[in-house]
């Protein structure tokens, strides 16, 4: 039981990293135009939140493309 839970957390985190790194480098500009001028420090601070909230980020991505 615990092994399955740990495996699920690991998979969730792995998908989070796969989504968060490209979003922190380029995709954040789609959500907030002011983020285009964000520094590397800003992007590093946003990275953990993007890792944890990756399902919400992916859900909002099509809406951000339309605006």
Secondary structure, 3 states (H helix, E strand, C coil): CHHHHHHHHHHHHHHHHHHHHHHHHHHHHHHCHHHHHCCHHHHHHHHHHHHHCHHHHHHHHHHHHHC
